[in-house]
Amino acid sequence: MKLLRMGAPGAEKPAILDAEGIARDLSGVVGDIAGEALTPGGLARIAAIDPATLPALPQGRIGPCVGAVGKFLCIGLNYADHAAESGLPVPAEPVMFAKATSAICGPDDDVKIPRGSEKTDWEVELGIVIGKPGVYIPEEEAMDHVAGYCVINDVSERAFQIERGGQWTKGKSADTFGPIGPWLVTADEVPDPQALSMWLEVDGHRYQDGSTATMVFGVRHLVHYVSQFMSLQPGDIISTGTPPGVGMGQKPPVYLKGGETIRLGIEGMGVQTQSVTRA
């Protein structure tokens, strides 16, 4: 299934794509694409419905594909070739950091460069959406806890992230720095999350062109690993890292100034398109 949320910010309706790609209103079935609706039981109830029997929603804004996200967790340097372009060693364990949930926005909403920024960057990433709650999850059971996947642009301000001291979170959490969607693609439609092509373009120039096959730590291990430090709840998101081609890795570096258009996508997950503005 491809689940999404449509409507104005704060007033999105849950929806499902039918076989023709028409968004059908799920609001009579679930309150939101969030929480209990993402559990195995919740997804089974949605899957039992024929989308053609649901009312079509008018075309319009697509919101973040998950509502009421409790935790927005990210994995850094999780592609060996991206670590190399960053001049950093491949980590022995996953590098974890948090992104504020207030950064979350729709896949086609504007990305706003924060005040004082000179080094705003892009990162196409595969997002894991948790469905079944758990803690200390054995690696062999980890995939049972995945509701599905989505495209994420882990927008980053490199000076805030690297040059201002402290942790990476403040370079990752500005408003609009977390576009997610357009769809939550349920796990049953993604037989191998380690075999997905992914790409990102700025003003038509392709900077990133990679594959989840080159992740250092795969989806199964990441769900297991993160759960050793905190419980995972339905609707939590883990963003799994980016392949090479970020602006910081260009020679010389290339950063967003405002006025650009970013397009990015992952095989089977849909495409995001963002206009870059200044806050």
GUMIKE-249366 format. One record per atom (N, C-alpha, C): residue in one letter; x, y, z. Coordinates in steps of 0.2 Angstrom, whole numbers, padded with zeros to 4 digits, always signed. Layout:
N
aXYZ
...
# end
This chain:
279
m+0004-0006+0000
m+0000+0000+0000
m+0004+0006+0000
k+0002+0011-0003
k+0005+0018-0003
k+0000+0023+0001
l+0002+0025+0007
l-0002+0029+0011
l+0001+0036+0011
l-0003+0041+0012
l-0001+0048+0012
l-0006+0052+0016
r-0005+0058+0016
r-0009+0063+0020
r-0009+0069+0016
m-0015+0072+0015
m-0017+0077+0010
m-0021+0083+0013
g-0019+0089+0012
g-0022+0095+0014
g-0017+0100+0017
a-0020+0105+0019
a-0016+0111+0022
a-0013+0109+0028
p-0007+0112+0030
p-0003+0110+0036
p-0008+0110+0042
g-0007+0105+0046
g-0011+0104+0052
g-0018+0102+0051
a-0020+0101+0044
a-0027+0099+0043
a-0027+0093+0038
e-0022+0089+0037
e-0021+0084+0032
e-0026+0078+0034
k-0028+0075+0028
k-0033+0069+0029
k-0028+0063+0027
p-0030+0058+0030
p-0026+0051+0028
p-0029+0049+0022
a-0025+0046+0018
a-0027+0044+0011
a-0023+0037+0009
i-0025+0034+0004
i-0022+0028+0001
i-0022+0029-0006
l-0017+0027-0010
l-0017+0028-0017
l-0021+0021-0020
d-0025+0022-0025
d-0028+0017-0028
d-0024+0014-0034
a-0026+0009-0038
a-0023+0006-0043
a-0021+0011-0049
e-0025+0017-0049
e-0024+0022-0054
e-0020+0028-0052
g-0018+0027-0045
g-0014+0033-0043
g-0018+0039-0040
i-0025+0037-0039
i-0029+0042-0036
i-0029+0042-0028
a-0029+0047-0025
a-0029+0047-0018
a-0036+0047-0015
r-0037+0041-0011
r-0044+0040-0008
r-0044+0041-0001
d-0049+0045+0001
d-0050+0047+0008
d-0051+0041+0013
l-0046+0041+0018
l-0046+0036+0023
l-0049+0038+0030
s-0051+0044+0030
s-0053+0047+0036
s-0059+0044+0040
g-0063+0040+0036
g-0068+0036+0039
g-0066+0030+0041
v-0060+0028+0040
v-0057+0022+0043
v-0052+0023+0048
v-0047+0028+0048
v-0042+0029+0053
v-0042+0037+0054
g-0040+0039+0060
g-0040+0046+0061
g-0034+0049+0058
d-0029+0045+0057
d-0023+0048+0054
d-0018+0043+0052
i-0013+0044+0048
i-0008+0039+0046
i-0003+0040+0052
a-0004+0037+0058
a+0000+0038+0064
a-0002+0033+0069
g+0002+0032+0074
g+0000+0028+0080
g-0002+0021+0078
e-0008+0020+0081
e-0011+0013+0080
e-0012+0011+0073
a-0014+0016+0069
a-0015+0014+0062
a-0009+0011+0058
l-0003+0012+0061
l+0003+0010+0058
l+0005+0003+0061
t+0002+0001+0066
t+0003-0006+0069
t+0001-0011+0064
p+0004-0018+0065
p+0002-0023+0061
p-0006-0024+0060
g-0009-0023+0066
g-0017-0023+0066
g-0020-0018+0062
g-0017-0012+0063
g-0020-0006+0060
g-0019-0006+0052
l-0013-0008+0050
l-0012-0009+0043
l-0016-0014+0040
a-0017-0020+0043
a-0021-0025+0041
a-0029-0023+0040
r-0031-0018+0044
r-0038-0016+0043
r-0038-0011+0037
i-0033-0007+0036
i-0033-0003+0030
i-0033-0008+0023
a-0028-0013+0024
a-0027-0017+0018
a-0034-0021+0016
a-0038-0022+0021
a-0044-0026+0019
a-0049-0022+0016
i-0048-0015+0015
i-0053-0011+0012
i-0051-0010+0004
d-0056-0010+0000
d-0055-0009-0007
d-0055-0001-0008
p-0049+0001-0010
p-0049+0009-0011
p-0054+0012-0015
a-0056+0008-0020
a-0061+0010-0025
a-0068+0012-0022
t-0069+0010-0016
t-0075+0011-0012
t-0075+0017-0008
l-0069+0020-0008
l-0068+0027-0004
l-0068+0033-0008
p-0071+0038-0006
p-0071+0044-0010
p-0064+0047-0012
a-0064+0049-0018
a-0058+0052-0020
a-0056+0059-0017
l-0050+0061-0016
l-0048+0067-0013
l-0046+0072-0019
p-0048+0078-0019
p-0046+0083-0024
p-0038+0084-0024
q-0035+0085-0030
q-0028+0086-0030
q-0026+0092-0026
g-0021+0092-0023
g-0019+0098-0018
g-0012+0096-0015
r-0011+0100-0010
r-0005+0099-0006
r-0004+0092-0003
i+0001+0088-0004
i+0003+0082+0000
i+0007+0084+0006
g+0005+0082+0012
g+0008+0083+0018
g+0013+0078+0020
p+0016+0078+0026
p+0021+0073+0028
p+0017+0066+0028
c+0020+0061+0026
c+0017+0055+0025
c+0015+0051+0032
v+0018+0054+0037
v+0017+0051+0044
v+0015+0057+0049
g+0009+0056+0052
g+0007+0061+0057
g+0010+0060+0064
a+0010+0065+0068
a+0012+0064+0076
a+0018+0060+0077
v+0023+0061+0073
v+0029+0058+0074
v+0032+0059+0081
g+0034+0053+0084
g+0036+0054+0091
g+0044+0055+0091
k+0047+0052+0087
k+0055+0052+0087
k+0057+0052+0080
f+0061+0057+0078
f+0064+0058+0072
f+0072+0057+0072
l+0074+0051+0071
l+0081+0049+0072
l+0085+0048+0066
c+0091+0049+0066
c+0095+0049+0060
c+0101+0045+0061
i+0104+0042+0056
i+0110+0039+0056
i+0115+0042+0051
g+0121+0044+0054
g+0126+0048+0050
g+0131+0043+0047
l+0134+0045+0042
l+0140+0042+0039
l+0139+0035+0038
n+0133+0033+0035
n+0131+0026+0034
n+0132+0024+0027
y+0135+0027+0023
y+0137+0025+0016
y+0145+0026+0016
a+0148+0021+0015
a+0156+0021+0015
a+0158+0027+0010
d+0155+0027+0004
d+0158+0032+0000
d+0156+0039+0002
h+0150+0040+0006
h+0149+0047+0009
h+0154+0049+0014
a+0156+0044+0018
a+0161+0045+0024
a+0167+0047+0020
a+0169+0044+0015
a+0175+0046+0011
a+0175+0053+0009
e+0169+0055+0006
e+0169+0062+0003
e+0169+0067+0009
s+0167+0065+0015
s+0167+0069+0021
s+0174+0069+0024
g+0178+0065+0022
g+0185+0064+0025
g+0185+0061+0032
l+0180+0057+0033
l+0179+0054+0040
l+0179+0046+0039
p+0182+0042+0044
p+0182+0035+0044
p+0175+0032+0044
v+0174+0026+0041
v+0168+0022+0042
v+0167+0021+0049
p+0161+0022+0052
p+0160+0021+0059
p+0160+0014+0061
a+0163+0012+0067
a+0162+0005+0069
a+0155+0003+0071
e+0151+0008+0074
e+0144+0007+0076
e+0140+0013+0072
p+0134+0012+0071
p+0130+0018+0069
p+0130+0024+0073
v+0131+0030+0069
v+0131+0036+0072
v+0124+0039+0072
m+0122+0040+0078
m+0115+0042+0079
m+0114+0049+0081
f+0109+0052+0079
f+0108+0059+0081
f+0100+0060+0080
a+0098+0065+0083
a+0090+0067+0083
a+0089+0073+0078
k+0084+0073+0075
k+0081+0079+0071
k+0075+0081+0074
a+0074+0087+0076
a+0068+0090+0079
a+0062+0088+0075
t+0056+0085+0078
t+0050+0084+0074
t+0047+0090+0071
s+0049+0096+0074
s+0046+0102+0071
s+0049+0104+0064
a+0055+0100+0062
a+0058+0101+0055
a+0054+0097+0050
i+0049+0093+0052
i+0045+0089+0047
i+0041+0093+0043
c+0040+0092+0036
c+0036+0096+0032
c+0034+0091+0026
g+0030+0094+0022
g+0028+0090+0016
g+0033+0089+0011
p+0032+0084+0007
p+0038+0083+0002
p+0039+0088-0003
d+0034+0092-0005
d+0034+0097-0010
d+0034+0104-0007
d+0034+0105+0000
d+0034+0111+0003
d+0041+0115+0002
d+0041+0121+0003
d+0047+0125+0002
d+0052+0123+0008
v+0058+0123+0006
v+0064+0122+0011
v+0066+0129+0012
k+0066+0131+0018
k+0068+0138+0020
k+0075+0138+0023
i+0080+0142+0020
i+0086+0142+0023
i+0086+0147+0029
p+0089+0144+0035
p+0088+0148+0041
p+0092+0154+0041
r+0090+0159+0045
r+0094+0165+0046
r+0101+0164+0048
g+0106+0167+0045
g+0113+0166+0047
g+0116+0160+0043
s+0112+0157+0039
s+0115+0151+0036
s+0119+0153+0030
e+0125+0150+0029
e+0129+0150+0023
e+0131+0143+0020
k+0129+0138+0023
k+0131+0131+0021
k+0125+0126+0022
t+0119+0128+0019
t+0113+0124+0019
t+0114+0118+0013
d+0113+0112+0015
d+0115+0106+0011
d+0109+0102+0010
w+0110+0097+0006
w+0104+0092+0004
w+0107+0085+0006
e+0102+0080+0007
e+0104+0073+0008
e+0098+0069+0006
v+0098+0065+0001
v+0092+0060+0000
v+0093+0054+0004
e+0088+0052+0008
e+0089+0046+0012
e+0082+0042+0012
l+0083+0036+0014
l+0078+0031+0015
l+0076+0032+0022
g+0069+0033+0023
g+0066+0033+0030
g+0063+0026+0032
i+0064+0024+0038
i+0061+0018+0040
i+0055+0021+0045
v+0049+0018+0044
v+0044+0020+0048
v+0042+0014+0053
i+0042+0015+0059
i+0041+0010+0064
i+0033+0008+0065
g+0031+0002+0065
g+0024+0000+0066
g+0023-0003+0072
k+0027-0009+0073
k+0026-0013+0079
k+0031-0010+0085
p+0028-0008+0091
p+0033-0006+0096
p+0037-0011+0098
g+0043-0009+0101
g+0048-0013+0104
g+0054-0010+0107
v+0057-0014+0111
v+0064-0012+0114
v+0068-0018+0115
y+0074-0017+0114
y+0079-0023+0114
y+0077-0028+0109
i+0076-0026+0103
i+0073-0030+0097
i+0079-0034+0095
p+0078-0041+0095
p+0083-0045+0092
p+0083-0044+0084
e+0089-0044+0081
e+0090-0042+0074
e+0086-0047+0070
e+0085-0053+0072
e+0081-0058+0067
e+0074-0056+0067
e+0071-0052+0072
e+0064-0050+0073
e+0063-0042+0070
a+0069-0039+0068
a+0068-0032+0067
a+0064-0030+0062
m+0063-0034+0056
m+0059-0032+0051
m+0052-0032+0052
d+0050-0036+0058
d+0043-0037+0060
d+0041-0030+0063
h+0045-0026+0064
h+0043-0019+0068
h+0043-0013+0063
v+0044-0015+0056
v+0044-0010+0051
v+0037-0009+0048
a+0034-0004+0048
a+0028-0003+0045
a+0029-0001+0037
g+0034+0003+0036
g+0036+0004+0029
g+0041+0009+0028
y+0042+0012+0023
y+0047+0016+0021
y+0045+0023+0017
c+0049+0028+0017
c+0048+0034+0014
c+0054+0038+0012
v+0053+0042+0007
v+0059+0047+0005
v+0060+0052+0010
i+0066+0054+0012
i+0067+0060+0016
i+0073+0064+0013
n+0072+0070+0014
n+0078+0075+0012
n+0080+0077+0019
d+0086+0075+0021
d+0089+0077+0027
d+0093+0083+0026
v+0089+0089+0026
v+0092+0095+0024
v+0096+0097+0030
s+0102+0100+0029
s+0107+0101+0034
s+0111+0108+0033
e+0112+0111+0039
e+0116+0117+0039
e+0123+0115+0042
r+0128+0115+0037
r+0134+0112+0039
r+0138+0116+0044
a+0138+0123+0044
a+0141+0127+0049
a+0138+0126+0056
f+0131+0126+0056
f+0128+0125+0062
f+0130+0118+0065
q+0130+0113+0060
q+0131+0106+0062
q+0138+0105+0065
i+0143+0108+0061
i+0150+0106+0062
i+0154+0111+0066
e+0153+0117+0064
e+0157+0123+0066
e+0155+0126+0073
r+0149+0125+0075
r+0147+0129+0081
r+0147+0125+0087
g+0150+0119+0088
g+0151+0116+0094
g+0145+0112+0096
g+0146+0107+0100
g+0140+0103+0102
g+0138+0097+0097
q+0132+0095+0098
q+0130+0089+0093
q+0127+0092+0087
w+0126+0087+0082
w+0124+0089+0075
w+0117+0091+0075
t+0113+0090+0081
t+0106+0091+0080
t+0104+0099+0078
k+0108+0103+0080
k+0106+0110+0079
k+0107+0112+0071
g+0111+0108+0068
g+0112+0109+0061
g+0107+0105+0056
k+0103+0101+0060
k+0098+0097+0056
k+0091+0099+0058
s+0089+0103+0062
s+0083+0104+0065
s+0079+0110+0063
a+0081+0114+0059
a+0078+0120+0057
a+0071+0119+0054
d+0066+0123+0054
d+0060+0122+0051
d+0060+0120+0044
t+0057+0115+0041
t+0057+0113+0034
t+0063+0109+0033
f+0067+0107+0037
f+0073+0103+0036
f+0072+0095+0036
g+0065+0094+0036
g+0063+0087+0036
g+0058+0085+0032
p+0058+0086+0025
p+0053+0084+0021
p+0052+0076+0021
i+0046+0074+0022
i+0045+0066+0021
i+0039+0065+0017
g+0040+0059+0013
g+0035+0057+0008
g+0037+0058+0001
p+0033+0057-0004
p+0026+0058-0003
p+0022+0053+0000
w+0024+0047+0000
w+0020+0041+0002
w+0024+0037+0008
l+0020+0034+0012
l+0023+0029+0016
l+0021+0022+0012
v+0027+0019+0010
v+0026+0013+0006
v+0027+0007+0011
t+0021+0003+0012
t+0021-0002+0017
t+0027-0008+0015
a+0029-0011+0020
a+0035-0015+0020
a+0033-0021+0015
d+0027-0023+0014
d+0026-0029+0010
d+0027-0027+0003
e+0027-0021+0001
e+0029-0019-0006
e+0036-0017-0007
v+0040-0018-0002
v+0048-0017-0003
v+0051-0023+0000
p+0052-0028-0005
p+0055-0035-0003
p+0062-0034-0001
d+0066-0030-0003
d+0073-0029-0001
d+0074-0021-0001
p+0074-0019+0005
p+0076-0012+0006
p+0083-0010+0005
q+0087-0015+0004
q+0094-0014+0002
q+0096-0015-0005
a+0091-0014-0009
a+0092-0014-0016
a+0088-0008-0020
l+0088-0002-0017
l+0084+0003-0020
l+0088+0009-0023
s+0087+0011-0029
s+0091+0016-0032
s+0088+0023-0029
m+0093+0028-0028
m+0091+0034-0025
m+0095+0040-0029
w+0092+0046-0029
w+0095+0051-0033
w+0092+0058-0030
l+0096+0063-0031
l+0094+0070-0030
l+0097+0075-0035
e+0093+0080-0037
e+0095+0085-0042
e+0094+0092-0039
v+0098+0096-0040
v+0097+0103-0039
v+0097+0107-0046
d+0092+0111-0047
d+0091+0114-0054
d+0093+0110-0059
g+0091+0103-0059
g+0092+0099-0065
g+0099+0095-0065
h+0103+0097-0061
h+0110+0094-0060
h+0110+0089-0055
r+0111+0082-0057
r+0111+0077-0053
r+0117+0076-0049
y+0117+0078-0042
y+0122+0077-0038
y+0123+0070-0034
q+0117+0067-0033
q+0117+0061-0029
q+0114+0056-0034
d+0117+0050-0034
d+0115+0045-0039
d+0118+0038-0036
g+0114+0035-0031
g+0117+0030-0027
g+0112+0024-0026
s+0113+0020-0021
s+0109+0014-0020
s+0109+0012-0012
t+0104+0010-0010
t+0104+0008-0003
t+0108+0002-0002
a+0110-0001-0007
a+0115-0007-0007
a+0122-0006-0004
t+0124+0001-0004
t+0130+0003-0001
t+0130+0005+0006
m+0124+0004+0009
m+0124+0006+0017
m+0129+0002+0020
v+0132+0005+0025
v+0136+0001+0030
v+0132-0003+0035
f+0127+0000+0038
f+0123-0004+0042
f+0116-0004+0039
g+0113-0010+0037
g+0107-0010+0034
g+0101-0009+0039
v+0095-0009+0036
v+0089-0008+0039
v+0088-0013+0045
r+0089-0019+0044
r+0088-0024+0049
r+0092-0022+0056
h+0098-0021+0054
h+0103-0019+0060
h+0101-0013+0063
l+0099-0008+0059
l+0098-0001+0062
l+0092-0002+0067
v+0087-0005+0065
v+0081-0006+0070
v+0083-0009+0076
h+0086-0015+0075
h+0089-0018+0081
h+0093-0014+0085
y+0098-0010+0082
y+0103-0006+0086
y+0100+0000+0090
v+0096+0003+0086
v+0092+0009+0089
v+0088+0007+0096
s+0085+0001+0095
s+0081-0001+0100
s+0085-0003+0107
q+0091-0004+0106
q+0095-0005+0112
q+0096+0001+0117
f+0094+0007+0114
f+0095+0013+0118
f+0089+0016+0120
m+0083+0015+0116
m+0077+0018+0118
m+0071+0013+0115
s+0065+0014+0117
s+0060+0010+0114
s+0058+0013+0108
l+0056+0009+0103
l+0053+0012+0097
l+0045+0011+0097
q+0042+0016+0095
q+0035+0017+0095
q+0032+0018+0088
p+0026+0016+0086
p+0023+0017+0080
p+0023+0024+0078
g+0025+0025+0072
g+0026+0032+0069
g+0033+0035+0070
d+0037+0032+0074
d+0044+0034+0075
d+0048+0033+0068
i+0052+0038+0066
i+0056+0037+0060
i+0063+0037+0061
i+0066+0032+0057
i+0074+0032+0057
i+0076+0034+0050
s+0080+0039+0049
s+0082+0041+0043
s+0089+0038+0042
t+0091+0034+0037
t+0096+0029+0037
t+0103+0031+0034
g+0104+0038+0032
g+0110+0040+0029
g+0109+0041+0022
t+0115+0044+0019
t+0114+0047+0012
t+0120+0044+0008
p+0120+0043+0002
p+0125+0042-0003
p+0129+0048-0004
p+0135+0047-0008
p+0139+0053-0009
p+0135+0058-0014
g+0138+0064-0014
g+0135+0069-0019
g+0132+0075-0015
v+0133+0075-0008
v+0131+0081-0005
v+0135+0087-0007
g+0132+0093-0005
g+0135+0099-0007
g+0142+0100-0004
m+0142+0098+0002
m+0149+0099+0006
m+0154+0095+0003
g+0152+0089-0001
g+0158+0085-0004
g+0160+0087-0010
q+0157+0093-0013
q+0159+0095-0020
q+0166+0099-0019
k+0169+0099-0025
k+0176+0103-0025
k+0175+0108-0030
p+0174+0114-0028
p+0173+0117-0021
p+0166+0115-0019
p+0165+0116-0012
p+0158+0114-0010
p+0153+0119-0013
v+0147+0116-0014
v+0141+0120-0017
v+0136+0119-0011
y+0133+0125-0010
y+0128+0126-0005
y+0122+0130-0008
l+0116+0128-0004
l+0110+0132-0007
l+0110+0139-0005
k+0108+0143-0009
k+0108+0150-0008
k+0101+0153-0008
g+0096+0150-0011
g+0089+0152-0011
g+0087+0153-0019
g+0081+0151-0021
g+0079+0151-0028
g+0080+0145-0032
e+0084+0140-0029
e+0085+0133-0032
e+0078+0129-0032
t+0078+0124-0036
t+0073+0118-0035
t+0077+0112-0034
i+0075+0108-0029
i+0078+0102-0027
i+0072+0096-0029
r+0075+0091-0033
r+0071+0085-0034
r+0074+0079-0032
l+0071+0075-0029
l+0074+0069-0026
l+0069+0063-0026
g+0072+0057-0026
g+0067+0051-0026
g+0071+0045-0024
i+0067+0040-0023
i+0070+0033-0021
i+0065+0028-0025
e+0068+0023-0028
e+0064+0018-0032
e+0058+0016-0028
g+0052+0017-0031
g+0046+0014-0029
g+0043+0019-0023
m+0047+0024-0021
m+0045+0028-0015
m+0042+0035-0017
g+0042+0037-0024
g+0040+0043-0026
g+0045+0048-0026
v+0043+0054-0028
v+0048+0060-0029
v+0046+0066-0025
q+0051+0069-0022
q+0049+0076-0019
q+0052+0081-0024
t+0049+0087-0023
t+0051+0093-0027
t+0050+0099-0022
q+0056+0103-0021
q+0056+0108-0016
q+0059+0114-0019
s+0055+0120-0018
s+0058+0127-0020
s+0062+0129-0013
v+0068+0132-0014
v+0072+0134-0009
v+0071+0142-0008
t+0069+0144-0002
t+0068+0151+0000
t+0072+0152+0006
r+0072+0159+0008
r+0076+0161+0014
r+0071+0163+0019
a+0072+0160+0025
a+0068+0162+0031
a+0068+0169+0033
# end
